[in-house]
């Protein structure tokens, strides 16, 4: 029952977001502190990013949204990352799990939990101003993309 309710909320969110999704969108909370982890508290949004629907080769790929939060890692040099990733057309939902490091690098694994959710390995990096990228490498044409992260649009800009 809880899974059905969670998926219902994600699908409803996707439907609302699909009305006006920019080509690339990434932002974070406003909070104190800087650095590659960003300001604000642990457990806060680390990255909200997305990509509008696009053509990849001959395939029409749905828009994708990410809502990744951070939490305390096993040591002071690691932050645990997790959160949902979903196709804006409602065709699938995935869960991202990974970690960020003090040098600005991060990696996550996306596992589909419903339908044709995005799946694969995400790697990327951000500098102290939030400029960087997130790259998904997975099987299938639509599971390969790079999302640029611009200064001031991620939680590393507080």
N, C-alpha and C positions, 0 to 999 in steps of 0.2 A: 504494500500500500504506500509506504514511504517513497519507494522508487517511482511509482506511478505519479505521485504528487510532485516529486522533484522534476521528473521529465516533463510533466505538464507545465510547470513554471518555466523551465528552460525553453520549451516550444513556444509558449506565449511570449516570452522575452524575445525570442528570435523573430517572431512575427512582428512585434512592435519595432524592433531594431532594423528589420529589413526595409522599412519604409524610407529611411534616410541614412544609409550607411555610406560614409565617405570611402574613397579608395583605400586609404590607410588611416587607422585611428588607434592611437595609443595614449593612455593617460594614467595618472595615478593620483593618490590622495595628496592633499597639501598637508604638509607637516614639517616639524622641525628637523634639522640635521641634513647632511648631504651625504656624499660618497656614493659608491656604486650600489649600495643596498637601498638607498633612498631615505627620505625623512619619514616621520610618522612612527607608529608603533608596529611591533611584530604582530602578524595576523592581519595586517592591513593589505589593501590591494597593492600588488607589486607591478602588474602589467595588465592593462586592458588594451587589447589590440585586435585588429580585424583586417579583413580583406574583402573588398566588394566582389560580387560575382564576376567571373573572368573566363576567358577562353584559353585553354591550354591544349595546344595542338588542335585536334578536331573535336575535343571534348568541351562541353559547357560545364564549368565548375561552379558550385554554389558559393555564396559569400560565407565567410567563416568569422566567428568571434571567439576571443579568448578572454577569460577572467581569472587571472592567476593571483593567488595570495601567497604571502610568505609567512613562515613560522620559524622558531628557533631551531637551529641545527644541532648536531651532536658535539660540535666544537665552535669556538668563536670565529672561525674562518669560513663557516658554511651556513647558508640559510636554505631551509627546505621550501620548495615551491610546489604548489598543487592547485588544481582547479579545473572547471569544466571548459571544454572547447566544443563548439557546436556549429553545424551547418545552418545558415539562416533560412534555408528552404525547409527545414524540419526533417531532412533525410537522415540525420544521424547526430549522435552526441558521443563525446569521448572524455576521458579523464587524463589530465596531465599530471605527472609526478616527476620531480627532479630536484636540482639544487643550483644555487648561485654561489659564486666565490668572490673573495675580496678583490681579485684582479679584474672584476667586471664580467667574467665569462659565466655562462650558465648552460645547463643541459637539462632536457626533460624527455620523458617517454610518453607519447600519446597512445592510449589504448581505447579502442572503440568499445563503448558500453551499450550502445543502442543503434540499430540501423547501420548506415554507412558512415559512421563518424570518422573524422580525420584520424589517421594512425601513422606512426613512424617516430623518428628521433628528431628532436628539436635541439639545435645548438645555436649559440649566439654570444654576443658580447655587448656591453654598454660602457661608455666612459662616465666620468663623474658628472657630466652635463646631461646624461641620458641619451646621447647619440649612439646608435648602434644598429643591430639587426637581429632578427630571429629567423632561422632557416629550418623549415620542416622538410625532411627527406623520408619518404615512405614509398610504398608500392602503389602503383596507379598514378596516372597523370595528375589528378587533382590533389594528391597528397604530397606535392612538391611545390613549395613556395618560399619566398623570402619577404619578410615584412620589415621595412625600414623603421627604426625607432628614432624619432626626432627629438632634439633638445627641448626640454620643457613639457614633453608629452608623456613621460613615464614618471614613476614614483621617485626616481633619483633626482628629480628637480622639485624641491620642497617649498 
